[in-house]
Amino acid sequence: MRYIVASILFISCYGYAIAQKLEFGLNVGVVKNSLPSDFTSDPIFGPSRGLINPTGNIKGMLNLHHWQLGMSVGAMRLSYKMYDPREAYFNGANINYNIPPASYAGNGYKVLLANPAVGFRLFFNRIVAVKRFKLYGGTGLGYLDIINKKQFNDDKTFRDNTGGVGFSAGLQVGATYYASKHIGFNAEVAGDYLQLGVMPNSVGKFVSVFPFTAGIRYRP
């Protein structure tokens, strides 16, 4: 009987010790993406560019002295704006790149790569504590499910042919200020390289993303 009691006490103490090292977070912000890798570099497309979109994630972390292991689950929208002055010469015909009607050629149009991309990411960080601040930097790997099914009624928003799954790899740096023993405020910037639309017969396309997020941290 005493061995059972001792085991229960040991497990309880161990669980309590682990709980003291756990941390949870919620972040929201914006993400800027590059043009996709299959986008033509023809200068006729002028100032085509990746757009800024919303992003957010929740995180669970385990702090081990100077190291942090964690997992995040989040979503982001990815899109770019495309211009094609050649459309004026095609009289509105959809010839290449899903070119829109000529009346919109001057302002460009929005192409959605993912609406949204939903996935999870495993990461680890090196931690440096400075008084109430915790500075960190590290790397991570992730898996994405690319959702891009919504149809649009206007003539200025189009879906890319992206679908399937995706993968990510990148770096992140950030800082957390702990206002109390349990509550902290965080800011983080990251850079990820995404492979989107991976299917049995396709390696998909590649996009760089740069999310900036801010949020809260909670330590039990």
VMD Tcl script that draws the C-alpha trace (Angstrom):
set ca {
  {0.00 0.00 0.00}
  {2.78 2.43 0.88}
  {4.35 1.82 -2.53}
  {1.07 2.82 -4.20}
  {0.85 5.96 -2.06}
  {4.49 6.79 -2.82}
  {3.88 6.31 -6.54}
  {0.83 8.56 -6.48}
  {2.77 11.24 -4.61}
  {5.67 10.98 -7.06}
  {3.40 11.25 -10.10}
  {1.55 14.17 -8.55}
  {4.76 16.03 -7.76}
  {6.17 15.31 -11.20}
  {2.97 16.50 -12.87}
  {3.00 19.66 -10.76}
  {6.63 20.34 -11.72}
  {5.82 19.94 -15.43}
  {2.75 22.17 -15.08}
  {4.97 24.93 -13.70}
  {6.93 24.82 -16.97}
  {3.92 24.94 -19.28}
  {2.89 28.08 -21.13}
  {-0.02 28.86 -23.44}
  {-0.43 31.65 -25.95}
  {-2.83 33.35 -28.34}
  {-1.48 35.59 -31.12}
  {-3.13 37.55 -33.94}
  {-1.62 39.80 -36.56}
  {-0.79 40.18 -40.22}
  {1.22 38.20 -42.75}
  {2.90 39.42 -45.96}
  {3.55 36.80 -48.64}
  {5.69 36.82 -51.75}
  {4.52 36.10 -55.27}
  {4.24 32.33 -55.89}
  {7.17 30.53 -57.50}
  {5.21 29.78 -60.67}
  {4.43 33.45 -61.30}
  {6.05 34.74 -64.47}
  {8.90 37.23 -64.13}
  {7.90 38.98 -67.37}
  {8.25 42.75 -66.66}
  {5.01 43.37 -68.55}
  {3.18 42.42 -65.35}
  {4.48 45.57 -63.75}
  {4.04 46.10 -59.97}
  {2.44 42.72 -59.17}
  {3.08 41.96 -55.52}
  {2.18 39.82 -52.54}
  {-0.49 41.27 -50.23}
  {-0.89 41.69 -46.48}
  {-3.53 39.43 -44.91}
  {-4.74 38.41 -41.43}
  {-3.26 35.51 -39.47}
  {-3.58 34.02 -36.00}
  {-2.56 31.03 -33.89}
  {-2.75 29.37 -30.50}
  {0.32 27.81 -28.90}
  {1.27 25.36 -26.21}
  {4.86 25.46 -24.92}
  {7.09 23.60 -22.51}
  {9.90 25.69 -21.00}
  {13.04 23.72 -20.12}
  {15.50 26.15 -18.56}
  {17.07 27.90 -21.57}
  {15.04 26.00 -24.17}
  {11.42 25.97 -25.24}
  {9.54 23.25 -27.12}
  {6.11 23.92 -28.53}
  {3.32 23.40 -31.02}
  {1.04 25.97 -32.64}
  {-2.22 25.64 -34.53}
  {-3.21 28.54 -36.75}
  {-4.54 29.93 -39.99}
  {-3.52 32.55 -42.54}
  {-4.87 33.92 -45.79}
  {-2.42 34.21 -48.70}
  {-2.95 36.34 -51.79}
  {-1.29 38.59 -54.32}
  {-2.25 41.42 -56.65}
  {-1.60 40.99 -60.34}
  {-1.45 43.53 -63.15}
  {-1.49 42.78 -66.87}
  {-1.67 45.72 -69.28}
  {-1.73 43.30 -72.24}
  {-5.39 42.64 -71.51}
  {-6.32 45.86 -73.28}
  {-5.13 44.26 -76.51}
  {-7.02 41.00 -75.98}
  {-10.47 42.61 -75.86}
  {-11.42 40.85 -72.62}
  {-10.60 37.31 -73.73}
  {-9.37 34.97 -70.98}
  {-6.14 33.88 -72.66}
  {-3.42 33.41 -70.03}
  {-3.18 33.48 -66.24}
  {-6.99 33.83 -65.89}
  {-6.74 37.42 -67.10}
  {-9.79 39.49 -66.02}
  {-11.92 41.80 -68.15}
  {-10.08 44.73 -69.77}
  {-11.92 47.28 -67.64}
  {-9.91 46.15 -64.61}
  {-6.49 45.85 -66.25}
  {-5.39 49.25 -64.97}
  {-6.07 48.53 -61.28}
  {-5.05 44.90 -61.21}
  {-6.91 42.13 -59.44}
  {-6.56 39.95 -56.38}
  {-5.61 36.28 -56.62}
  {-6.13 34.06 -53.57}
  {-3.54 31.34 -52.94}
  {-5.14 30.09 -49.71}
  {-8.35 31.20 -48.07}
  {-7.15 30.14 -45.59}
  {-4.18 27.84 -45.06}
  {-4.82 25.96 -41.79}
  {-2.17 23.87 -40.09}
  {0.05 23.07 -37.17}
  {3.72 23.80 -36.53}
  {6.29 22.24 -34.22}
  {9.01 24.60 -33.01}
  {11.82 25.04 -30.55}
  {13.44 28.21 -29.23}
  {16.51 29.30 -27.35}
  {15.45 31.52 -24.43}
  {17.30 34.45 -22.85}
  {15.68 35.91 -19.73}
  {16.25 39.58 -18.89}
  {14.36 40.59 -15.74}
  {10.66 40.47 -16.69}
  {11.42 39.92 -20.36}
  {11.96 36.63 -22.14}
  {13.72 36.95 -25.50}
  {13.77 33.96 -27.82}
  {14.68 32.76 -31.26}
  {14.40 29.42 -33.00}
  {13.11 27.37 -35.88}
  {10.09 25.26 -36.76}
  {8.46 22.85 -39.21}
  {4.79 22.66 -40.12}
  {1.99 21.00 -42.07}
  {-0.78 22.92 -43.88}
  {-4.20 22.15 -45.30}
  {-4.87 24.53 -48.20}
  {-8.49 25.68 -48.40}
  {-9.45 27.71 -51.46}
  {-13.06 26.90 -52.37}
  {-14.93 30.18 -51.98}
  {-16.40 31.64 -55.17}
  {-16.54 35.43 -55.65}
  {-19.20 37.40 -57.48}
  {-17.02 40.36 -58.38}
  {-14.62 40.48 -61.34}
  {-11.61 41.59 -59.30}
  {-11.05 38.59 -57.01}
  {-9.98 35.20 -58.33}
  {-8.91 31.87 -56.90}
  {-5.55 30.38 -57.73}
  {-5.59 26.67 -58.56}
  {-3.88 25.93 -55.23}
  {-5.28 23.02 -53.22}
  {-4.19 19.92 -51.38}
  {-1.70 20.10 -48.55}
  {1.44 22.07 -47.81}
  {4.55 22.18 -45.67}
  {6.49 24.96 -43.98}
  {9.94 25.58 -42.56}
  {11.32 28.76 -41.08}
  {12.62 30.90 -38.25}
  {11.02 33.04 -35.57}
  {12.18 35.62 -33.02}
  {10.15 37.29 -30.33}
  {9.88 38.74 -26.85}
  {7.45 38.29 -23.97}
  {6.98 40.75 -21.11}
  {5.51 39.18 -17.97}
  {3.29 41.64 -16.18}
  {2.74 39.06 -13.41}
  {3.66 35.51 -12.51}
  {0.92 34.16 -14.79}
  {0.25 36.74 -17.52}
  {2.57 38.02 -20.24}
  {2.38 40.03 -23.45}
  {4.14 38.80 -26.56}
  {5.31 40.10 -29.94}
  {6.80 37.83 -32.60}
  {8.07 38.09 -36.16}
  {8.82 35.10 -38.35}
  {9.89 34.09 -41.82}
  {8.64 30.84 -43.35}
  {9.11 29.12 -46.68}
  {5.91 27.33 -47.72}
  {5.30 24.57 -50.21}
  {1.63 24.80 -51.25}
  {-0.66 22.54 -53.22}
  {1.27 19.29 -52.87}
  {-0.63 16.50 -54.66}
  {0.27 13.00 -55.95}
  {1.09 14.42 -59.38}
  {2.41 17.84 -58.38}
  {5.11 19.32 -56.11}
  {2.99 22.47 -55.85}
  {4.38 25.99 -55.66}
  {6.59 27.86 -53.20}
  {5.83 31.07 -51.30}
  {7.73 33.03 -48.66}
  {5.65 34.46 -45.80}
  {6.51 36.99 -43.10}
  {3.99 37.07 -40.23}
  {4.04 39.66 -37.47}
  {1.82 38.87 -34.50}
  {1.13 40.07 -30.97}
  {-0.76 38.39 -28.17}
  {-0.91 37.12 -24.61}
  {0.82 34.36 -22.68}
  {-0.48 32.40 -19.72}
  {1.56 30.32 -17.26}
  {-0.41 28.11 -14.81}
}
mol new
graphics top color blue
foreach p $ca { graphics top sphere $p radius 0.5 }
foreach p [lrange $ca 0 end-1] q [lrange $ca 1 end] { graphics top cylinder $p $q radius 0.2 }
display resetview
